[in-house]
Amino acid sequence: MNEGDIEVESRRAIYQEIADSPGIHFRALLDTLPYAQGTLQYHLRQLADEDLIDVSDDGKYTRYYPAADFDEAEQTVMNALRREYSRRILAHLLADDRSPSGSWNAS
């Protein structure tokens, strides 16, 4: 999907922000874009109804992805990586070379 294919300018801007920041959540969209909360909600619902975006609930946030760019498993990983605590855990594991691909010695 090309954002140029979306006729409504505000919807096109919202879609482009989602395409530029896959996994962005509602509050971040609201902070980034110049639209009122109700307007943003309306356009997000329209984009989802038109199957232009995927909506993913990570338990804390509702996140948005361009449709068909990421499968459900990829969205789950990206949702986790967008949370600071999850990123810290991953960074710690990688820094200690205890990641599943690393050579973790359990002795």
C-alpha positions as CSV (number, residue, x, y, z in Angstrom):
1,M,0.0,0.0,0.0
2,N,1.2,3.4,-0.9
3,E,0.1,6.3,1.2
4,G,-0.6,8.2,-2.0
5,D,-3.5,5.8,-2.7
6,I,-5.4,7.1,0.3
7,E,-7.7,9.9,-0.8
8,V,-8.3,11.7,2.6
9,E,-5.2,13.9,3.4
10,S,-5.5,13.5,7.2
11,R,-5.9,9.7,6.8
12,R,-2.9,9.6,4.5
13,A,-0.8,11.5,7.1
14,I,-1.9,9.0,9.8
15,Y,-1.1,6.0,7.6
16,Q,2.3,7.5,6.8
17,E,3.2,8.0,10.4
18,I,2.3,4.3,11.1
19,A,4.3,3.2,8.1
20,D,7.3,5.3,9.4
21,S,6.9,4.0,13.0
22,P,5.4,0.5,12.9
23,G,4.1,-0.4,16.3
24,I,3.4,3.2,17.3
25,H,0.6,3.5,19.9
26,F,-2.3,5.8,20.1
27,R,-0.9,8.4,22.5
28,A,2.3,8.7,20.4
29,L,0.2,9.3,17.3
30,L,-1.8,11.9,19.2
31,D,1.4,13.6,20.3
32,T,3.0,13.5,16.9
33,L,0.0,14.5,14.6
34,P,-2.1,17.7,14.7
35,Y,-5.4,15.9,15.1
36,A,-7.9,15.8,18.0
37,Q,-8.4,12.5,19.8
38,G,-11.8,11.8,18.2
39,T,-10.6,12.6,14.7
40,L,-7.6,10.3,15.2
41,Q,-9.8,7.5,16.5
42,Y,-12.2,7.9,13.6
43,H,-9.4,7.8,10.9
44,L,-7.7,4.8,12.6
45,R,-11.0,2.9,12.6
46,Q,-11.5,3.8,8.9
47,L,-7.9,2.6,8.1
48,A,-8.5,-0.6,10.0
49,D,-11.9,-1.2,8.4
50,E,-10.3,-0.7,4.9
51,D,-7.6,-3.3,5.9
52,L,-4.9,-0.7,5.5
53,I,-3.5,-1.1,9.0
54,D,-3.4,-3.9,11.5
55,V,-4.3,-3.2,15.2
56,S,-2.4,-5.1,17.8
57,D,-3.1,-5.1,21.6
58,D,0.0,-5.8,23.6
59,G,-1.8,-5.9,26.9
60,K,-0.9,-2.3,27.8
61,Y,-1.1,-0.4,24.5
62,T,-3.0,-0.7,21.3
63,R,-0.3,-0.5,18.5
64,Y,-0.7,0.1,14.8
65,Y,1.1,-1.5,11.9
66,P,0.8,-1.1,8.1
67,A,-1.3,-4.1,7.0
68,A,0.5,-7.1,5.7
69,D,4.0,-5.7,6.6
70,F,4.3,-7.8,9.8
71,D,2.7,-11.1,10.7
72,E,1.2,-11.6,14.2
73,A,4.5,-13.1,15.6
74,E,6.5,-10.2,14.3
75,Q,4.0,-7.8,15.8
76,T,4.3,-9.6,19.1
77,V,8.1,-9.2,19.1
78,M,7.9,-5.6,18.0
79,N,5.4,-4.8,20.7
80,A,7.7,-6.3,23.3
81,L,10.7,-4.4,22.0
82,R,8.8,-1.1,22.1
83,R,8.5,-1.5,25.9
84,E,11.5,-0.1,27.7
85,Y,11.7,-2.9,30.3
86,S,11.7,-5.6,27.6
87,R,14.4,-3.8,25.7
88,R,16.5,-3.6,28.9
89,I,16.2,-7.3,29.5
90,L,17.2,-8.1,26.0
91,A,20.1,-5.7,26.1
92,H,21.3,-7.3,29.4
93,L,21.1,-10.8,27.9
94,L,23.0,-9.8,24.8
95,A,25.6,-7.9,26.8
96,D,26.1,-10.9,29.0
97,D,26.2,-13.2,26.0
98,R,23.4,-15.3,27.5
99,S,21.1,-15.0,24.6
100,P,19.7,-18.3,23.2
101,S,22.2,-18.0,20.4
102,G,25.1,-17.3,22.8
103,S,27.1,-19.9,24.7
104,W,25.4,-19.8,28.1
105,N,27.1,-21.9,30.6
106,A,24.6,-22.8,33.4
107,S,27.3,-24.1,35.8
